[in-house]
Amino acid sequence: MFTRVFGAPSRFGILSLSCLLCLMLAGCGSATHPIICAVPAGGGQCPIIINPQLYATSTSNQVLPFLIDNSSGALTAATPVAGPANSSSIVNLGFFLMFADPATNAVDSDQINEGGGLITVQGSPFALGTAAGGPTSILGAPAGFFYASEPNGTILGFITPDDGTLTGPVPNSPFAAGSAPGQMAATTLNPDAPGIAALYASDAAPSGGVLAYTINSAGSLTPINGSPFAVLPEWSAGSVVVANSYVIVAYTSLAGPTNFGKVAVLAVDLDSGSLTPVPGSPFSVGNAPSALAVDGANHLFVMNGGDHTISAFNLEGNGMLSAIGSPVAAGTANSGIALYPPYLYAADTTAGSILTFTIDPFTGVLATAGSTTTASPPLQLTVVNLPAI
């Protein structure tokens, strides 16, 4: 089954006709290691890129790049580059990476150059026009739209051409978004739906639920009937991803000191964007789930930040989750995770390292495969797999 995923971290960008031609000429890639090729700013040929790369935001003003060894998943550190401190969200658009900058309420944008280095896009950082402290999350959505959730209870919308810049804003932005909108994800809808896509955002306020909007052809957001969709009273919603036709949301209890967690799975009505819990939802996970990721084999991985473990599940065809063994120990990790199947990476901010795990492609079982010390404590991760041509 085809997996539709728009959200951070994502490995899929917006492809122009030139990009598709470049992709075909590359003649490489696979279902597990897809190839993305995009034309750089100003046009011309696709740059020569060593693939694949992992990038990590950090607690310092650095972005940390690493080369991934295809045969082992091992990471080799490259030279850190300037970037926003404490960035909690990354958008991956082909040859461009965009980072939330909470210190200035802006978005930093970089182009990936030859060898995987980063070059600042002209005009970056792009100010979002509201008070510092945001954005909480950023999202590259279908049809060239870009959204940023803000701690003041709004979502901002922009147009992002295929050059790493932000233009706009979209009509009627900003959009009311509950009390504390957080992580966002999007999925395309059926042709007869009231919008071209749907955007979903967690609301971290107690009992905030899941905010849901349609995206029209101009990028404007309209609340979907029934939004926000309540899931758990006195729980705080966090990370959110879209996989197939399901929205998956991590929840942390606010009722006790253990901060135990659950994951809700909500079926998407592709004709309207509305949400319905699947049978058995929400499902129990570890303490304080902080990040989610789904691979192409429909294995869901949950970083449990409260007890520093990673839970694995099969996402069944009906949206129900079945556990894959017991949660796997992950050092003191409690931050972002990223997939490059058959490998999973987890940021261990406390230890100043990135942990590597192998994923059994058939069962989804995780196994520890080592760790890499980082130049500064890592936070969020994304993987970019670009052609060397």
Long-range contacts (C-beta under 8 A, 24 or more apart in sequence): 1-244, 1-298, 1-317, 2-244, 3-243, 3-244, 3-294, 3-296, 3-298, 4-187, 4-188, 4-242, 4-243, 4-244, 4-245, 5-185, 5-241, 5-242, 5-243, 5-294, 6-139, 6-140, 6-141, 6-142, 6-185, 6-186, 6-187, 6-197, 6-242, 7-139, 7-183, 7-184, 7-185, 7-186, 7-240, 7-241, 7-242, 8-89, 8-90, 8-91, 8-92, 8-137, 8-138, 8-139, 8-183, 8-380, 8-382, 9-90, 9-92, 9-293, 9-336, 9-338, 9-380, 9-381, 9-382, 9-383, 10-91, 10-92, 10-140, 10-382, 11-36, 11-92, 11-382, 11-383, 11-384, 11-385, 12-36, 12-92, 13-38, 13-92, 13-93, 13-94, 13-95, 13-96, 13-140, 14-38, 14-93, 14-94, 14-140, 14-144, 14-162, 15-94, 16-162, 18-43, 19-46, 19-94, 22-46, 22-387, 22-389, 23-387, 25-389, 26-387, 26-389, 28-387, 29-385, 29-387, 31-296, 32-296, 32-341, 32-342, 32-361, 33-70, 33-340, 33-341, 33-385, 34-385, 35-385, 35-386, 35-387, 36-94, 36-95, 36-384, 36-385, 36-386, 36-387, 37-94, 37-386, 37-387, 37-389, 38-93, 38-94, 38-95, 38-96, 38-162, 39-162, 40-95, 40-111, 41-111, 41-121, 41-122, 41-163, 41-164, 42-163, 46-95, 46-387, 46-389, 47-95, 47-112, 47-113, 47-114, 48-114, 48-388, 48-389, 49-95, 49-112, 49-114, 49-115, 49-116, 49-386, 49-387, 49-388, 50-114, 50-115, 50-116, 50-388, 51-384, 51-385, 51-386, 51-387, 51-388, 52-340, 52-383, 52-384, 52-385, 52-386, 53-78, 53-112, 53-116, 53-383, 53-384, 53-385, 53-386, 54-338, 54-340, 54-345, 54-354, 54-381, 54-382, 54-383, 54-384, 55-90, 55-97, 55-118, 55-381, 55-382, 55-383, 55-384, 56-336, 56-347, 56-354, 56-374, 56-378, 56-379, 56-380, 56-381, 57-83, 57-84, 57-86, 57-87, 57-88, 57-90, 57-99, 57-378, 57-379, 57-380, 58-83, 58-85, 58-374, 58-375, 58-376, 58-377, 58-378, 58-379, 59-85, 59-86, 59-349, 59-376, 59-377, 59-379, 60-85, 60-376, 60-377, 61-85, 62-375, 62-376, 63-97, 63-99, 63-110, 63-118, 64-374, 64-375, 64-376, 64-378, 65-116, 65-117, 65-118, 66-354, 66-372, 67-116, 68-340, 68-343, 68-383, 72-369, 73-340, 73-342, 73-343, 73-356, 73-358, 73-369, 74-356, 74-370, 74-372, 75-345, 75-354, 75-356, 75-372, 77-372, 77-374, 77-375, 78-115, 78-116, 78-117, 79-117, 80-375, 80-376, 81-110, 81-117, 81-118, 83-108, 83-110, 83-118, 84-108, 84-125, 86-379, 87-379, 87-380, 88-136, 88-137, 88-379, 88-380, 89-135, 89-136, 89-137, 89-138, 89-183, 89-380, 90-138, 90-380, 90-381, 90-382, 91-138, 91-139, 91-140, 91-146, 92-140, 92-382, 92-384, 93-140, 93-160, 93-162, 93-164, 94-162, 95-164, 95-386, 96-121, 96-163, 96-164, 97-382, 97-384, 98-138, 98-140, 98-146, 98-164, 99-138, 100-134, 100-135, 100-136, 100-137, 100-138, 100-148, 101-125, 102-132, 102-133, 102-134, 102-135, 102-136, 103-132, 104-132, 105-129, 105-130, 105-131, 105-132, 105-133, 105-134, 105-135, 105-150, 107-135, 107-138, 107-146, 107-148, 107-166, 109-164, 109-165, 109-166, 110-164, 111-164, 112-384, 112-386, 116-384, 116-386, 121-163, 121-164, 121-165, 122-165, 123-165, 124-164, 124-165, 126-158, 126-165, 126-166, 128-156, 129-156, 130-154, 130-156, 130-174, 136-180, 136-181, 136-182, 136-183, 137-181, 137-182, 137-183, 137-184, 137-201, 138-184, 139-184, 139-185, 139-186, 139-199, 141-186, 141-197, 141-199, 141-215, 141-219, 142-186, 142-188, 142-196, 142-197, 142-215, 143-196, 143-197, 143-215, 143-217, 143-219, 145-170, 145-215, 145-219, 147-184, 147-199, 147-221, 149-177, 149-181, 149-182, 149-183, 149-184, 149-201, 150-174, 150-177, 150-181, 151-180, 153-177, 153-178, 153-179, 153-180, 153-181, 154-181, 155-181, 155-184, 155-199, 155-201, 155-213, 155-221, 157-219, 157-220, 157-221, 158-219, 159-219, 168-219, 170-218, 170-219, 170-220, 171-218, 171-219, 171-220, 172-220, 172-221, 173-219, 173-220, 175-213, 175-220, 175-221, 177-201, 177-203, 177-211, 178-203, 178-205, 178-208, 178-209, 178-211, 178-228, 179-203, 179-204, 179-205, 179-208, 180-204, 180-205, 180-208, 181-211, 182-237, 182-238, 182-240, 183-238, 183-239, 183-240, 184-240, 185-240, 185-241, 185-242, 185-247, 186-215, 186-242, 187-242, 187-245, 187-247, 187-268, 187-270, 189-214, 189-270, 189-271, 189-272, 189-273, 190-270, 190-271, 192-271, 193-270, 193-271, 193-272, 193-273, 194-222, 194-272, 194-273, 195-222, 195-273, 198-224, 198-268, 198-273, 200-240, 200-242, 200-247, 200-275, 201-240, 202-237, 202-238, 202-239, 202-240, 202-249, 202-250, 203-228, 203-237, 204-236, 204-237, 204-238, 205-236, 206-233, 206-234, 206-235, 206-236, 206-254, 207-232, 207-233, 207-234, 207-235, 208-236, 208-237, 209-237, 210-237, 210-240, 210-247, 210-249, 210-264, 210-266, 210-275, 212-273, 212-274, 212-275, 213-273, 214-273, 224-272, 224-273, 224-274, 225-272, 225-274, 226-274, 226-275, 229-266, 229-274, 229-275, 231-264, 231-266, 231-277, 231-282, 232-262, 232-264, 232-282, 235-262, 238-289, 238-290, 239-289, 239-290, 239-291, 239-292, 240-292, 241-292, 241-293, 241-294, 242-268, 243-294, 243-298, 243-300, 243-315, 244-298, 244-315, 245-270, 246-278, 246-315, 246-319, 247-275, 248-292, 248-294, 248-300, 248-315, 250-285, 250-289, 250-290, 250-291, 250-292, 250-302, 251-282, 251-289, 252-288, 252-289, 252-306, 258-287, 258-306, 259-287, 259-288, 259-306, 260-284, 260-286, 260-287, 260-288, 260-306, 261-285, 261-286, 261-287, 261-288, 261-289, 261-302, 261-304, 261-306, 262-289, 263-289, 263-292, 263-300, 263-302, 263-313, 263-321, 265-315, 265-319, 265-320, 265-321, 267-319, 278-318, 278-319, 278-320, 279-318, 279-319, 279-320, 280-320, 280-321, 281-319, 281-320, 283-313, 283-320, 283-321, 285-311, 285-327, 286-311, 286-327, 288-334, 290-334, 290-335, 291-335, 291-336, 291-337, 292-337, 293-337, 293-338, 293-339, 293-344, 295-339, 295-341, 295-359, 295-364, 296-341, 297-341, 297-361, 297-362, 297-364, 299-324, 299-359, 299-364, 301-337, 301-339, 301-344, 301-366, 303-330, 303-333, 303-334, 303-335, 303-336, 303-337, 303-346, 305-333, 305-334, 305-335, 306-334, 308-332, 308-333, 308-334, 310-337, 310-344, 310-346, 310-357, 310-366, 312-364, 312-365, 312-366, 313-364, 314-364, 324-363, 324-364, 324-365, 324-366, 325-365, 328-357, 328-366, 328-367, 328-368, 329-368, 330-355, 330-357, 331-355, 331-371, 335-378, 335-379, 335-380, 336-378, 336-379, 336-380, 336-381, 337-381, 338-381, 338-382, 338-383, 339-383, 340-383, 340-385, 343-369, 345-381, 345-383, 346-381, 347-378, 347-379, 347-380, 347-381, 348-378, 349-377, 349-378, 349-379, 350-377, 352-376, 352-377, 352-378, 353-378, 354-378, 354-381
